[in-house]
Amino acid sequence: MTTSRPKHLIKRTLCSLLALALLAGVGFYLRPMSYLNAWTYLQEDLAGIQSRTVQVAGHRVHYLAEGPANGPVVVLVHGLGASAEHWSNLAPYLAQSGFRVYIPDLIGYGRSEQPADFSYSVRDEAAVVVRFMDALSLKQVELGGWSMGGWIAALVAAEHPDRVSRLMLFDSAGLNVPPTFDTSLFIPSTAAQLDQLKALLSPQPQPIPAFIARDILRNFRLNGWVVERALATMLTAQDVVDNVLPQLKMPVLLVWGSLDRVTPLSDGDIMHRLIPQSQLDVFAGCGHMAPSECSAEVGPKVVAFAQQ
């Protein structure tokens, strides 16, 4: 009897582990994005990236912070439907070069609050960025923005030039140029539309397994109203930056993917002409996701600019 008891315990333990593995597998199949997000957050924690929240205009805003606490400050602003994690490939170049990098989730995105009574316009999100800087006592920063985030960053720089020492715009939106694509793709409702969105964003889109695509579409059904509201305000063109870009006095870096289909390189050329002191760096073979998919090429250029 004494020898059979350990075998019985081992058998029960193995059965329990198998049951847990089965439950985890079923959970991953049904809600893969929750598991993938949890894995991403764990990796951030293991890498020493701080995950914090702060109250901004009465709303909870989540942000990531990495790099030495006493380093020169860089704030990075994500684009439409994105989150702080979209900077995960580029931010380490700055952090490892001695910069203190803060990456907020804009209100409505990522792990920040999603208030029903917020406009989600670029102008109101720009005010959020300024108040975020106030909340963290960031008097002056190097400010970067990607796509819609570039539009937001340009508004912040134009309206608060004393707060922005350098401006970095990555495949930025904001010009009074009508989109040449179907903007409803930013709120896909079918697997085919999701594939079209991926192809729009990247010249070499990676295939998405069907069960993951299903969960992504489920999340769009839950949160797509934020993107829809933001798009509606942007398409009015009421906050375009064509007239304010020439007023910028700080150094400006324009980063562009040569194959961008969302904000094409022609937009980058226009911005370059409107900002006489700007530097335009074009990355061949890259699309709208250049800061992420081409970070190995983009990162050193960004660091060199930020260190000038």
C-alpha positions, 0 to 999 in steps of 0.5 A: 500500500505504501508503494502504490500511494506515490504512484496514485499521487503521480497519476492524479498530478499528471491527470490534473496537469493534462486537464489544465493544459487542455483547458489552456488550449481550449481557452487559447483557441477561443480567445487567442488575443487575450493570451497573446496580449498577456504574453506581450505584457509578461515580456515587457515586464521581464524586459524591465519596461514599466507599465503605469497609469495616470489620471488625465483630464479625469480619465485613466491613461495607461503608458509604458516607460523604458530607458534610464530615469534621468535620460532625455525624454522622448514621448511616442504617440501611436496611430489609429486603432493601435496601442503603445505596444506598436512601438515595441520594435523601435522604442528599444533603440532609443531606450538603449541609447540613453533616452527615457521613453514614455509611450501612452495609450491614447484615450480609447485605445490599448489599456486606457479608459474608453469613455463614451462621451469623448470625441476621439478627435485628433485635436482632443487627443492632442490635448490628452498628450499635453495633459499627459506630459503635465501629469508626469511633469515633462516640461519639454520632450522630443515628440514622435507620432505615427500615422494618426499619432503624427497628426496629433504630434504635429498639432501639439508641436504647433500649439505648444512649441516650447514643449517640443524640442524635436519632432519626429513624424512617422508615415504621418497623416494630417494633410488635407489629402483625401484617402485613396482607399476604403477607410471602412477597412479600419473597422473590418467585419469579415476575414476578407476585409481583415486580409485587405487591411493587412495588405493595405498596411504592409507590402508583405502581410503575414497570414493570420490563422483563422481562429486568431482572425476570428478573435480579432474581428470579435474585438473590432465588434466590441471596440470598433466604435472608437475607431469609427468615431475618430475616423469620422472627425478626421474625414471632416478635415477640420484639423488638418495641418497644412497651414501649421506645418510651415510655422514649426521651428524645431528640427523635424524628422520625417520617416516614410516607407516607400511603399506606404499605401495609407499615407503615401510617400507623396504626403511625405514629400509635401510635408518636407516642402512645407517644413523647410528645416525638416529631414526626410528619410525614406525606407525602400520596400517598407510600408505604413508599418515602417517603424515596426517592420523596418525598425532595424533600418529606422531605429539608428536613423531615429537615434541619430536625429534624437542625439543631435 
